[in-house]
Amino acid sequence: MIRTLNLHLLLVSTDHADFFRQIAKLKGVGLGVLCDQINKNNHDWIDRVFDDEGWRIEDLKHDFVGLLKADEHFLPRI
């Protein structure tokens, strides 16, 4: 729960919050639901997001979209 909330707060605090909200809208759910989905399936990725400050917003956007697709060949940047 805390990880989901932290991810949600991180996404909406960026200058690209509308990007993340638009993805949620296209999927017909709230952004919190998508954050929860990512949290359930990608604990290690969330740890890296909060432990490493060296990523760029483009990396975050790339990974967020890729992780939601659940493609077994997807390689996250973070």
mmCIF file of the N, C-alpha and C atoms, coordinates in Angstrom:
data_MODEL
# 
_entry.id   MODEL 
# 
loop_
_atom_site.group_PDB 
_atom_site.id 
_atom_site.type_symbol 
_atom_site.label_atom_id 
_atom_site.label_alt_id 
_atom_site.label_comp_id 
_atom_site.label_asym_id 
_atom_site.label_entity_id 
_atom_site.label_seq_id 
_atom_site.pdbx_PDB_ins_code 
_atom_site.Cartn_x 
_atom_site.Cartn_y 
_atom_site.Cartn_z 
_atom_site.occupancy 
_atom_site.B_iso_or_equiv 
_atom_site.pdbx_formal_charge 
_atom_site.auth_seq_id 
_atom_site.auth_comp_id 
_atom_site.auth_asym_id 
_atom_site.auth_atom_id 
_atom_site.pdbx_PDB_model_num 
ATOM 1   N N  . MET A 1 1  ? 0.823   -1.201  0.000   1.00 0.00 ? 1  MET A N  1 
ATOM 2   C CA . MET A 1 1  ? 0.000   0.000   0.000   1.00 0.00 ? 1  MET A CA 1 
ATOM 3   C C  . MET A 1 1  ? 0.864   1.260   0.000   1.00 0.00 ? 1  MET A C  1 
ATOM 4   N N  . ILE A 1 2  ? 1.883   1.283   0.860   1.00 0.00 ? 2  ILE A N  1 
ATOM 5   C CA . ILE A 1 2  ? 2.755   2.455   0.937   1.00 0.00 ? 2  ILE A CA 1 
ATOM 6   C C  . ILE A 1 2  ? 3.516   2.643   -0.366  1.00 0.00 ? 2  ILE A C  1 
ATOM 7   N N  . ARG A 1 3  ? 3.995   1.543   -0.933  1.00 0.00 ? 3  ARG A N  1 
ATOM 8   C CA . ARG A 1 3  ? 4.731   1.638   -2.200  1.00 0.00 ? 3  ARG A CA 1 
ATOM 9   C C  . ARG A 1 3  ? 3.832   2.181   -3.306  1.00 0.00 ? 3  ARG A C  1 
ATOM 10  N N  . THR A 1 4  ? 2.599   1.707   -3.345  1.00 0.00 ? 4  THR A N  1 
ATOM 11  C CA . THR A 1 4  ? 1.650   2.194   -4.349  1.00 0.00 ? 4  THR A CA 1 
ATOM 12  C C  . THR A 1 4  ? 1.419   3.686   -4.185  1.00 0.00 ? 4  THR A C  1 
ATOM 13  N N  . LEU A 1 5  ? 1.200   4.113   -2.967  1.00 0.00 ? 5  LEU A N  1 
ATOM 14  C CA . LEU A 1 5  ? 0.977   5.532   -2.696  1.00 0.00 ? 5  LEU A CA 1 
ATOM 15  C C  . LEU A 1 5  ? 2.202   6.358   -3.049  1.00 0.00 ? 5  LEU A C  1 
ATOM 16  N N  . ASN A 1 6  ? 3.380   5.879   -2.683  1.00 0.00 ? 6  ASN A N  1 
ATOM 17  C CA . ASN A 1 6  ? 4.609   6.611   -3.000  1.00 0.00 ? 6  ASN A CA 1 
ATOM 18  C C  . ASN A 1 6  ? 4.807   6.751   -4.502  1.00 0.00 ? 6  ASN A C  1 
ATOM 19  N N  . LEU A 1 7  ? 4.547   5.668   -5.246  1.00 0.00 ? 7  LEU A N  1 
ATOM 20  C CA . LEU A 1 7  ? 4.672   5.734   -6.699  1.00 0.00 ? 7  LEU A CA 1 
ATOM 21  C C  . LEU A 1 7  ? 3.660   6.721   -7.270  1.00 0.00 ? 7  LEU A C  1 
ATOM 22  N N  . HIS A 1 8  ? 2.440   6.656   -6.792  1.00 0.00 ? 8  HIS A N  1 
ATOM 23  C CA . HIS A 1 8  ? 1.399   7.575   -7.261  1.00 0.00 ? 8  HIS A CA 1 
ATOM 24  C C  . HIS A 1 8  ? 1.808   9.026   -6.992  1.00 0.00 ? 8  HIS A C  1 
ATOM 25  N N  . LEU A 1 9  ? 2.274   9.303   -5.794  1.00 0.00 ? 9  LEU A N  1 
ATOM 26  C CA . LEU A 1 9  ? 2.689   10.665  -5.446  1.00 0.00 ? 9  LEU A CA 1 
ATOM 27  C C  . LEU A 1 9  ? 3.866   11.122  -6.294  1.00 0.00 ? 9  LEU A C  1 
ATOM 28  N N  . LEU A 1 10 ? 4.789   10.227  -6.574  1.00 0.00 ? 10 LEU A N  1 
ATOM 29  C CA . LEU A 1 10 ? 5.919   10.574  -7.430  1.00 0.00 ? 10 LEU A CA 1 
ATOM 30  C C  . LEU A 1 10 ? 5.440   10.956  -8.822  1.00 0.00 ? 10 LEU A C  1 
ATOM 31  N N  . LEU A 1 11 ? 4.557   10.161  -9.397  1.00 0.00 ? 11 LEU A N  1 
ATOM 32  C CA . LEU A 1 11 ? 4.090   10.405  -10.762 1.00 0.00 ? 11 LEU A CA 1 
ATOM 33  C C  . LEU A 1 11 ? 3.324   11.717  -10.878 1.00 0.00 ? 11 LEU A C  1 
ATOM 34  N N  . VAL A 1 12 ? 2.470   12.001  -9.914  1.00 0.00 ? 12 VAL A N  1 
ATOM 35  C CA . VAL A 1 12 ? 1.675   13.225  -10.017 1.00 0.00 ? 12 VAL A CA 1 
ATOM 36  C C  . VAL A 1 12 ? 2.480   14.466  -9.637  1.00 0.00 ? 12 VAL A C  1 
ATOM 37  N N  . SER A 1 13 ? 3.657   14.282  -9.054  1.00 0.00 ? 13 SER A N  1 
ATOM 38  C CA . SER A 1 13 ? 4.477   15.438  -8.686  1.00 0.00 ? 13 SER A CA 1 
ATOM 39  C C  . SER A 1 13 ? 5.419   15.864  -9.815  1.00 0.00 ? 13 SER A C  1 
ATOM 40  N N  . THR A 1 14 ? 5.445   15.110  -10.899 1.00 0.00 ? 14 THR A N  1 
ATOM 41  C CA . THR A 1 14 ? 6.322   15.459  -12.020 1.00 0.00 ? 14 THR A CA 1 
ATOM 42  C C  . THR A 1 14 ? 5.614   16.441  -12.950 1.00 0.00 ? 14 THR A C  1 
ATOM 43  N N  . ASP A 1 15 ? 6.396   17.047  -13.817 1.00 0.00 ? 15 ASP A N  1 
ATOM 44  C CA . ASP A 1 15 ? 5.826   17.920  -14.850 1.00 0.00 ? 15 ASP A CA 1 
ATOM 45  C C  . ASP A 1 15 ? 5.068   17.112  -15.904 1.00 0.00 ? 15 ASP A C  1 
ATOM 46  N N  . HIS A 1 16 ? 5.192   15.809  -15.833 1.00 0.00 ? 16 HIS A N  1 
ATOM 47  C CA . HIS A 1 16 ? 4.560   14.910  -16.810 1.00 0.00 ? 16 HIS A CA 1 
ATOM 48  C C  . HIS A 1 16 ? 3.371   14.164  -16.219 1.00 0.00 ? 16 HIS A C  1 
ATOM 49  N N  . ALA A 1 17 ? 2.785   14.694  -15.169 1.00 0.00 ? 17 ALA A N  1 
ATOM 50  C CA . ALA A 1 17 ? 1.663   14.030  -14.499 1.00 0.00 ? 17 ALA A CA 1 
ATOM 51  C C  . ALA A 1 17 ? 0.519   13.748  -15.469 1.00 0.00 ? 17 ALA A C  1 
ATOM 52  N N  . ASP A 1 18 ? 0.263   14.667  -16.390 1.00 0.00 ? 18 ASP A N  1 
ATOM 53  C CA . ASP A 1 18 ? -0.823  14.464  -17.350 1.00 0.00 ? 18 ASP A CA 1 
ATOM 54  C C  . ASP A 1 18 ? -0.590  13.245  -18.235 1.00 0.00 ? 18 ASP A C  1 
ATOM 55  N N  . PHE A 1 19 ? 0.665   12.966  -18.548 1.00 0.00 ? 19 PHE A N  1 
ATOM 56  C CA . PHE A 1 19 ? 1.011   11.781  -19.333 1.00 0.00 ? 19 PHE A CA 1 
ATOM 57  C C  . PHE A 1 19 ? 0.530   10.523  -18.613 1.00 0.00 ? 19 PHE A C  1 
ATOM 58  N N  . PHE A 1 20 ? 0.842   10.424  -17.330 1.00 0.00 ? 20 PHE A N  1 
ATOM 59  C CA . PHE A 1 20 ? 0.471   9.244   -16.551 1.00 0.00 ? 20 PHE A CA 1 
ATOM 60  C C  . PHE A 1 20 ? -1.037  9.172   -16.348 1.00 0.00 ? 20 PHE A C  1 
ATOM 61  N N  . ARG A 1 21 ? -1.670  10.302  -16.141 1.00 0.00 ? 21 ARG A N  1 
ATOM 62  C CA . ARG A 1 21 ? -3.134  10.322  -15.990 1.00 0.00 ? 21 ARG A CA 1 
ATOM 63  C C  . ARG A 1 21 ? -3.827  9.909   -17.287 1.00 0.00 ? 21 ARG A C  1 
ATOM 64  N N  . GLN A 1 22 ? -3.259  10.319  -18.418 1.00 0.00 ? 22 GLN A N  1 
ATOM 65  C CA . GLN A 1 22 ? -3.846  9.970   -19.717 1.00 0.00 ? 22 GLN A CA 1 
ATOM 66  C C  . GLN A 1 22 ? -3.786  8.458   -19.949 1.00 0.00 ? 22 GLN A C  1 
ATOM 67  N N  . ILE A 1 23 ? -2.695  7.834   -19.567 1.00 0.00 ? 23 ILE A N  1 
ATOM 68  C CA . ILE A 1 23 ? -2.592  6.377   -19.697 1.00 0.00 ? 23 ILE A CA 1 
ATOM 69  C C  . ILE A 1 23 ? -3.687  5.710   -18.871 1.00 0.00 ? 23 ILE A C  1 
ATOM 70  N N  . ALA A 1 24 ? -3.863  6.173   -17.652 1.00 0.00 ? 24 ALA A N  1 
ATOM 71  C CA . ALA A 1 24 ? -4.909  5.610   -16.788 1.00 0.00 ? 24 ALA A CA 1 
ATOM 72  C C  . ALA A 1 24 ? -6.290  5.812   -17.410 1.00 0.00 ? 24 ALA A C  1 
ATOM 73  N N  . LYS A 1 25 ? -6.517  6.992   -17.938 1.00 0.00 ? 25 LYS A N  1 
ATOM 74  C CA . LYS A 1 25 ? -7.814  7.293   -18.551 1.00 0.00 ? 25 LYS A CA 1 
ATOM 75  C C  . LYS A 1 25 ? -8.062  6.376   -19.751 1.00 0.00 ? 25 LYS A C  1 
ATOM 76  N N  . LEU A 1 26 ? -7.043  6.155   -20.567 1.00 0.00 ? 26 LEU A N  1 
ATOM 77  C CA . LEU A 1 26 ? -7.190  5.279   -21.731 1.00 0.00 ? 26 LEU A CA 1 
ATOM 78  C C  . LEU A 1 26 ? -7.504  3.841   -21.319 1.00 0.00 ? 26 LEU A C  1 
ATOM 79  N N  . LYS A 1 27 ? -7.019  3.437   -20.164 1.00 0.00 ? 27 LYS A N  1 
ATOM 80  C CA . LYS A 1 27 ? -7.287  2.087   -19.658 1.00 0.00 ? 27 LYS A CA 1 
ATOM 81  C C  . LYS A 1 27 ? -8.579  2.027   -18.850 1.00 0.00 ? 27 LYS A C  1 
ATOM 82  N N  . GLY A 1 28 ? -9.199  3.191   -18.613 1.00 0.00 ? 28 GLY A N  1 
ATOM 83  C CA . GLY A 1 28 ? -10.480 3.226   -17.918 1.00 0.00 ? 28 GLY A CA 1 
ATOM 84  C C  . GLY A 1 28 ? -10.388 3.034   -16.417 1.00 0.00 ? 28 GLY A C  1 
ATOM 85  N N  . VAL A 1 29 ? -9.237  3.358   -15.845 1.00 0.00 ? 29 VAL A N  1 
ATOM 86  C CA . VAL A 1 29 ? -9.049  3.222   -14.398 1.00 0.00 ? 29 VAL A CA 1 
ATOM 87  C C  . VAL A 1 29 ? -8.338  4.465   -13.870 1.00 0.00 ? 29 VAL A C  1 
ATOM 88  N N  . GLY A 1 30 ? -8.240  4.560   -12.569 1.00 0.00 ? 30 GLY A N  1 
ATOM 89  C CA . GLY A 1 30 ? -7.505  5.653   -11.972 1.00 0.00 ? 30 GLY A CA 1 
ATOM 90  C C  . GLY A 1 30 ? -6.015  5.366   -11.962 1.00 0.00 ? 30 GLY A C  1 
ATOM 91  N N  . LEU A 1 31 ? -5.223  6.406   -11.826 1.00 0.00 ? 31 LEU A N  1 
ATOM 92  C CA . LEU A 1 31 ? -3.774  6.252   -11.794 1.00 0.00 ? 31 LEU A CA 1 
ATOM 93  C C  . LEU A 1 31 ? -3.343  5.385   -10.612 1.00 0.00 ? 31 LEU A C  1 
ATOM 94  N N  . GLY A 1 32 ? -4.030  5.504   -9.492  1.00 0.00 ? 32 GLY A N  1 
ATOM 95  C CA . GLY A 1 32 ? -3.711  4.682   -8.329  1.00 0.00 ? 32 GLY A CA 1 
ATOM 96  C C  . GLY A 1 32 ? -3.848  3.196   -8.610  1.00 0.00 ? 32 GLY A C  1 
ATOM 97  N N  . VAL A 1 33 ? -4.817  2.829   -9.425  1.00 0.00 ? 33 VAL A N  1 
ATOM 98  C CA . VAL A 1 33 ? -5.021  1.424   -9.794  1.00 0.00 ? 33 VAL A CA 1 
ATOM 99  C C  . VAL A 1 33 ? -3.831  0.926   -10.613 1.00 0.00 ? 33 VAL A C  1 
ATOM 100 N N  . LEU A 1 34 ? -3.352  1.745   -11.526 1.00 0.00 ? 34 LEU A N  1 
ATOM 101 C CA . LEU A 1 34 ? -2.185  1.346   -12.326 1.00 0.00 ? 34 LEU A CA 1 
ATOM 102 C C  . LEU A 1 34 ? -0.938  1.238   -11.456 1.00 0.00 ? 34 LEU A C  1 
ATOM 103 N N  . CYS A 1 35 ? -0.783  2.153   -10.525 1.00 0.00 ? 35 CYS A N  1 
ATOM 104 C CA . CYS A 1 35 ? 0.355   2.101   -9.600  1.00 0.00 ? 35 CYS A CA 1 
ATOM 105 C C  . CYS A 1 35 ? 0.297   0.827   -8.766  1.00 0.00 ? 35 CYS A C  1 
ATOM 106 N N  . ASP A 1 36 ? -0.893  0.453   -8.340  1.00 0.00 ? 36 ASP A N  1 
ATOM 107 C CA . ASP A 1 36 ? -1.057  -0.772  -7.567  1.00 0.00 ? 36 ASP A CA 1 
ATOM 108 C C  . ASP A 1 36 ? -0.706  -1.992  -8.404  1.00 0.00 ? 36 ASP A C  1 
ATOM 109 N N  . GLN A 1 37 ? -1.113  -1.980  -9.649  1.00 0.00 ? 37 GLN A N  1 
ATOM 110 C CA . GLN A 1 37 ? -0.802  -3.089  -10.557 1.00 0.00 ? 37 GLN A CA 1 
ATOM 111 C C  . GLN A 1 37 ? 0.712   -3.226  -10.717 1.00 0.00 ? 37 GLN A C  1 
ATOM 112 N N  . ILE A 1 38 ? 1.397   -2.127  -10.924 1.00 0.00 ? 38 ILE A N  1 
ATOM 113 C CA . ILE A 1 38 ? 2.851   -2.165  -11.073 1.00 0.00 ? 38 ILE A CA 1 
ATOM 114 C C  . ILE A 1 38 ? 3.498   -2.617  -9.769  1.00 0.00 ? 38 ILE A C  1 
ATOM 115 N N  . ASN A 1 39 ? 2.995   -2.137  -8.654  1.00 0.00 ? 39 ASN A N  1 
ATOM 116 C CA . ASN A 1 39 ? 3.539   -2.528  -7.357  1.00 0.00 ? 39 ASN A CA 1 
ATOM 117 C C  . ASN A 1 39 ? 3.434   -4.037  -7.132  1.00 0.00 ? 39 ASN A C  1 
ATOM 118 N N  . LYS A 1 40 ? 2.314   -4.609  -7.484  1.00 0.00 ? 40 LYS A N  1 
ATOM 119 C CA . LYS A 1 40 ? 2.099   -6.046  -7.258  1.00 0.00 ? 40 LYS A CA 1 
ATOM 120 C C  . LYS A 1 40 ? 3.038   -6.913  -8.082  1.00 0.00 ? 40 LYS A C  1 
ATOM 121 N N  . ASN A 1 41 ? 3.399   -6.439  -9.268  1.00 0.00 ? 41 ASN A N  1 
ATOM 122 C CA . ASN A 1 41 ? 4.172   -7.264  -10.194 1.00 0.00 ? 41 ASN A CA 1 
ATOM 123 C C  . ASN A 1 41 ? 5.641   -6.874  -10.328 1.00 0.00 ? 41 ASN A C  1 
ATOM 124 N N  . ASN A 1 42 ? 6.048   -5.736  -9.746  1.00 0.00 ? 42 ASN A N  1 
ATOM 125 C CA . ASN A 1 42 ? 7.393   -5.214  -10.017 1.00 0.00 ? 42 ASN A CA 1 
ATOM 126 C C  . ASN A 1 42 ? 8.025   -4.555  -8.801  1.00 0.00 ? 42 ASN A C  1 
ATOM 127 N N  . HIS A 1 43 ? 8.094   -5.283  -7.690  1.00 0.00 ? 43 HIS A N  1 
ATOM 128 C CA . HIS A 1 43 ? 8.670   -4.729  -6.467  1.00 0.00 ? 43 HIS A CA 1 
ATOM 129 C C  . HIS A 1 43 ? 10.095  -4.231  -6.664  1.00 0.00 ? 43 HIS A C  1 
ATOM 130 N N  . ASP A 1 44 ? 10.900  -5.005  -7.384  1.00 0.00 ? 44 ASP A N  1 
ATOM 131 C CA . ASP A 1 44 ? 12.301  -4.621  -7.580  1.00 0.00 ? 44 ASP A CA 1 
ATOM 132 C C  . ASP A 1 44 ? 12.422  -3.313  -8.346  1.00 0.00 ? 44 ASP A C  1 
ATOM 133 N N  . TRP A 1 45 ? 11.572  -3.128  -9.330  1.00 0.00 ? 45 TRP A N  1 
ATOM 134 C CA . TRP A 1 45 ? 11.613  -1.894  -10.106 1.00 0.00 ? 45 TRP A CA 1 
ATOM 135 C C  . TRP A 1 45 ? 11.272  -0.697  -9.230  1.00 0.00 ? 45 TRP A C  1 
ATOM 136 N N  . ILE A 1 46 ? 10.250  -0.815  -8.417  1.00 0.00 ? 46 ILE A N  1 
ATOM 137 C CA . ILE A 1 46 ? 9.872   0.290   -7.529  1.00 0.00 ? 46 ILE A CA 1 
ATOM 138 C C  . ILE A 1 46 ? 11.011  0.600   -6.559  1.00 0.00 ? 46 ILE A C  1 
ATOM 139 N N  . ASP A 1 47 ? 11.663  -0.431  -6.049  1.00 0.00 ? 47 ASP A N  1 
ATOM 140 C CA . ASP A 1 47 ? 12.815  -0.203  -5.175  1.00 0.00 ? 47 ASP A CA 1 
ATOM 141 C C  . ASP A 1 47 ? 13.890  0.600   -5.894  1.00 0.00 ? 47 ASP A C  1 
ATOM 142 N N  . ARG A 1 48 ? 14.165  0.246   -7.138  1.00 0.00 ? 48 ARG A N  1 
ATOM 143 C CA . ARG A 1 48 ? 15.195  0.974   -7.902  1.00 0.00 ? 48 ARG A CA 1 
ATOM 144 C C  . ARG A 1 48 ? 14.785  2.420   -8.153  1.00 0.00 ? 48 ARG A C  1 
ATOM 145 N N  . VAL A 1 49 ? 13.514  2.653   -8.405  1.00 0.00 ? 49 VAL A N  1 
ATOM 146 C CA . VAL A 1 49 ? 13.041  4.021   -8.637  1.00 0.00 ? 49 VAL A CA 1 
ATOM 147 C C  . VAL A 1 49 ? 13.330  4.903   -7.419  1.00 0.00 ? 49 VAL A C  1 
ATOM 148 N N  . PHE A 1 50 ? 13.070  4.369   -6.230  1.00 0.00 ? 50 PHE A N  1 
ATOM 149 C CA . PHE A 1 50 ? 13.229  5.177   -5.025  1.00 0.00 ? 50 PHE A CA 1 
ATOM 150 C C  . PHE A 1 50 ? 14.641  5.139   -4.448  1.00 0.00 ? 50 PHE A C  1 
ATOM 151 N N  . ASP A 1 51 ? 15.437  4.138   -4.827  1.00 0.00 ? 51 ASP A N  1 
ATOM 152 C CA . ASP A 1 51 ? 16.799  4.045   -4.313  1.00 0.00 ? 51 ASP A CA 1 
ATOM 153 C C  . ASP A 1 51 ? 17.819  4.763   -5.188  1.00 0.00 ? 51 ASP A C  1 
ATOM 154 N N  . ASP A 1 52 ? 17.523  4.891   -6.470  1.00 0.00 ? 52 ASP A N  1 
ATOM 155 C CA . ASP A 1 52 ? 18.469  5.485   -7.421  1.00 0.00 ? 52 ASP A CA 1 
ATOM 156 C C  . ASP A 1 52 ? 17.906  6.790   -7.945  1.00 0.00 ? 52 ASP A C  1 
ATOM 157 N N  . GLU A 1 53 ? 18.627  7.855   -7.776  1.00 0.00 ? 53 GLU A N  1 
ATOM 158 C CA . GLU A 1 53 ? 18.166  9.162   -8.247  1.00 0.00 ? 53 GLU A CA 1 
ATOM 159 C C  . GLU A 1 53 ? 18.707  9.501   -9.630  1.00 0.00 ? 53 GLU A C  1 
ATOM 160 N N  . GLY A 1 54 ? 19.396  8.574   -10.275 1.00 0.00 ? 54 GLY A N  1 
ATOM 161 C CA . GLY A 1 54 ? 20.041  8.845   -11.548 1.00 0.00 ? 54 GLY A CA 1 
ATOM 162 C C  . GLY A 1 54 ? 19.166  8.669   -12.771 1.00 0.00 ? 54 GLY A C  1 
ATOM 163 N N  . TRP A 1 55 ? 17.903  8.347   -12.597 1.00 0.00 ? 55 TRP A N  1 
ATOM 164 C CA . TRP A 1 55 ? 17.054  8.128   -13.767 1.00 0.00 ? 55 TRP A CA 1 
ATOM 165 C C  . TRP A 1 55 ? 16.467  9.449   -14.271 1.00 0.00 ? 55 TRP A C  1 
ATOM 166 N N  . ARG A 1 56 ? 16.065  9.427   -15.525 1.00 0.00 ? 56 ARG A N  1 
ATOM 167 C CA . ARG A 1 56 ? 15.428  10.586  -16.157 1.00 0.00 ? 56 ARG A CA 1 
ATOM 168 C C  . ARG A 1 56 ? 13.924  10.336  -16.269 1.00 0.00 ? 56 ARG A C  1 
ATOM 169 N N  . ILE A 1 57 ? 13.172  11.392  -16.428 1.00 0.00 ? 57 ILE A N  1 
ATOM 170 C CA . ILE A 1 57 ? 11.712  11.261  -16.540 1.00 0.00 ? 57 ILE A CA 1 
ATOM 171 C C  . ILE A 1 57 ? 11.347  10.408  -17.760 1.00 0.00 ? 57 ILE A C  1 
ATOM 172 N N  . GLU A 1 58 ? 12.136  10.495  -18.817 1.00 0.00 ? 58 GLU A N  1 
ATOM 173 C CA . GLU A 1 58 ? 11.866  9.677   -20.004 1.00 0.00 ? 58 GLU A CA 1 
ATOM 174 C C  . GLU A 1 58 ? 12.003  8.197   -19.669 1.00 0.00 ? 58 GLU A C  1 
ATOM 175 N N  . ASP A 1 59 ? 12.958  7.863   -18.783 1.00 0.00 ? 59 ASP A N  1 
ATOM 176 C CA . ASP A 1 59 ? 13.129  6.476   -18.351 1.00 0.00 ? 59 ASP A CA 1 
ATOM 177 C C  . ASP A 1 59 ? 11.904  6.013   -17.557 1.00 0.00 ? 59 ASP A C  1 
ATOM 178 N N  . LEU A 1 60 ? 11.426  6.874   -16.691 1.00 0.00 ? 60 LEU A N  1 
ATOM 179 C CA . LEU A 1 60 ? 10.258  6.548   -15.880 1.00 0.00 ? 60 LEU A CA 1 
ATOM 180 C C  . LEU A 1 60 ? 9.033   6.316   -16.765 1.00 0.00 ? 60 LEU A C  1 
ATOM 181 N N  . LYS A 1 61 ? 8.830   7.185   -17.738 1.00 0.00 ? 61 LYS A N  1 
ATOM 182 C CA . LYS A 1 61 ? 7.697   7.045   -18.648 1.00 0.00 ? 61 LYS A CA 1 
ATOM 183 C C  . LYS A 1 61 ? 7.811   5.750   -19.459 1.00 0.00 ? 61 LYS A C  1 
ATOM 184 N N  . HIS A 1 62 ? 8.995   5.490   -19.988 1.00 0.00 ? 62 HIS A N  1 
ATOM 185 C CA . HIS A 1 62 ? 9.251   4.278   -20.775 1.00 0.00 ? 62 HIS A CA 1 
ATOM 186 C C  . HIS A 1 62 ? 8.939   3.032   -19.955 1.00 0.00 ? 62 HIS A C  1 
ATOM 187 N N  . ASP A 1 63 ? 9.463   2.990   -18.748 1.00 0.00 ? 63 ASP A N  1 
ATOM 188 C CA . ASP A 1 63 ? 9.268   1.817   -17.903 1.00 0.00 ? 63 ASP A CA 1 
ATOM 189 C C  . ASP A 1 63 ? 7.821   1.646   -17.477 1.00 0.00 ? 63 ASP A C  1 
ATOM 190 N N  . PHE A 1 64 ? 7.166   2.730   -17.123 1.00 0.00 ? 64 PHE A N  1 
ATOM 191 C CA . PHE A 1 64 ? 5.778   2.671   -16.676 1.00 0.00 ? 64 PHE A CA 1 
ATOM 192 C C  . PHE A 1 64 ? 4.903   2.039   -17.754 1.00 0.00 ? 64 PHE A C  1 
ATOM 193 N N  . VAL A 1 65 ? 5.041   2.525   -18.973 1.00 0.00 ? 65 VAL A N  1 
ATOM 194 C CA . VAL A 1 65 ? 4.244   1.999   -20.087 1.00 0.00 ? 65 VAL A CA 1 
ATOM 195 C C  . VAL A 1 65 ? 4.617   0.542   -20.361 1.00 0.00 ? 65 VAL A C  1 
ATOM 196 N N  . GLY A 1 66 ? 5.896   0.248   -20.387 1.00 0.00 ? 66 GLY A N  1 
ATOM 197 C CA . GLY A 1 66 ? 6.347   -1.108  -20.673 1.00 0.00 ? 66 GLY A CA 1 
ATOM 198 C C  . GLY A 1 66 ? 5.925   -2.117  -19.620 1.00 0.00 ? 66 GLY A C  1 
ATOM 199 N N  . LEU A 1 67 ? 5.999   -1.722  -18.355 1.00 0.00 ? 67 LEU A N  1 
ATOM 200 C CA . LEU A 1 67 ? 5.603   -2.632  -17.282 1.00 0.00 ? 67 LEU A CA 1 
ATOM 201 C C  . LEU A 1 67 ? 4.104   -2.918  -17.310 1.00 0.00 ? 67 LEU A C  1 
ATOM 202 N N  . LEU A 1 68 ? 3.325   -1.938  -17.699 1.00 0.00 ? 68 LEU A N  1 
ATOM 203 C CA . LEU A 1 68 ? 1.878   -2.159  -17.794 1.00 0.00 ? 68 LEU A CA 1 
ATOM 204 C C  . LEU A 1 68 ? 1.524   -3.144  -18.899 1.00 0.00 ? 68 LEU A C  1 
ATOM 205 N N  . LYS A 1 69 ? 2.329   -3.180  -19.950 1.00 0.00 ? 69 LYS A N  1 
ATOM 206 C CA . LYS A 1 69 ? 2.076   -4.122  -21.048 1.00 0.00 ? 69 LYS A CA 1 
ATOM 207 C C  . LYS A 1 69 ? 2.399   -5.553  -20.647 1.00 0.00 ? 69 LYS A C  1 
ATOM 208 N N  . ALA A 1 70 ? 3.221   -5.717  -19.614 1.00 0.00 ? 70 ALA A N  1 
ATOM 209 C CA . ALA A 1 70 ? 3.603   -7.044  -19.111 1.00 0.00 ? 70 ALA A CA 1 
ATOM 210 C C  . ALA A 1 70 ? 4.194   -7.918  -20.212 1.00 0.00 ? 70 ALA A C  1 
ATOM 211 N N  . ASP A 1 71 ? 4.964   -7.312  -21.090 1.00 0.00 ? 71 ASP A N  1 
ATOM 212 C CA . ASP A 1 71 ? 5.653   -8.030  -22.161 1.00 0.00 ? 71 ASP A CA 1 
ATOM 213 C C  . ASP A 1 71 ? 6.887   -8.705  -21.577 1.00 0.00 ? 71 ASP A C  1 
ATOM 214 N N  . GLU A 1 72 ? 7.012   -10.010 -21.754 1.00 0.00 ? 72 GLU A N  1 
ATOM 215 C CA . GLU A 1 72 ? 8.125   -10.738 -21.158 1.00 0.00 ? 72 GLU A CA 1 
ATOM 216 C C  . GLU A 1 72 ? 9.469   -10.327 -21.750 1.00 0.00 ? 72 GLU A C  1 
ATOM 217 N N  . HIS A 1 73 ? 9.483   -9.648  -22.879 1.00 0.00 ? 73 HIS A N  1 
ATOM 218 C CA . HIS A 1 73 ? 10.721  -9.211  -23.524 1.00 0.00 ? 73 HIS A CA 1 
ATOM 219 C C  . HIS A 1 73 ? 11.082  -7.759  -23.200 1.00 0.00 ? 73 HIS A C  1 
ATOM 220 N N  . PHE A 1 74 ? 10.239  -7.103  -22.430 1.00 0.00 ? 74 PHE A N  1 
ATOM 221 C CA . PHE A 1 74 ? 10.471  -5.707  -22.087 1.00 0.00 ? 74 PHE A CA 1 
ATOM 222 C C  . PHE A 1 74 ? 11.673  -5.568  -21.143 1.00 0.00 ? 74 PHE A C  1 
ATOM 223 N N  . LEU A 1 75 ? 12.539  -4.609  -21.444 1.00 0.00 ? 75 LEU A N  1 
ATOM 224 C CA . LEU A 1 75 ? 13.695  -4.325  -20.594 1.00 0.00 ? 75 LEU A CA 1 
ATOM 225 C C  . LEU A 1 75 ? 13.564  -2.919  -20.023 1.00 0.00 ? 75 LEU A C  1 
ATOM 226 N N  . PRO A 1 76 ? 13.331  -2.802  -18.720 1.00 0.00 ? 76 PRO A N  1 
ATOM 227 C CA . PRO A 1 76 ? 13.212  -1.479  -18.106 1.00 0.00 ? 76 PRO A CA 1 
ATOM 228 C C  . PRO A 1 76 ? 14.554  -0.752  -18.120 1.00 0.00 ? 76 PRO A C  1 
ATOM 229 N N  . ARG A 1 77 ? 14.498  0.556   -18.183 1.00 0.00 ? 77 ARG A N  1 
ATOM 230 C CA . ARG A 1 77 ? 15.702  1.381   -18.151 1.00 0.00 ? 77 ARG A CA 1 
ATOM 231 C C  . ARG A 1 77 ? 16.162  1.644   -16.728 1.00 0.00 ? 77 ARG A C  1 
ATOM 232 N N  . ILE A 1 78 ? 15.229  1.628   -15.809 1.00 0.00 ? 78 ILE A N  1 
ATOM 233 C CA . ILE A 1 78 ? 15.564  1.891   -14.393 1.00 0.00 ? 78 ILE A CA 1 
ATOM 234 C C  . ILE A 1 78 ? 15.797  0.551   -13.705 1.00 0.00 ? 78 ILE A C  1 
# 
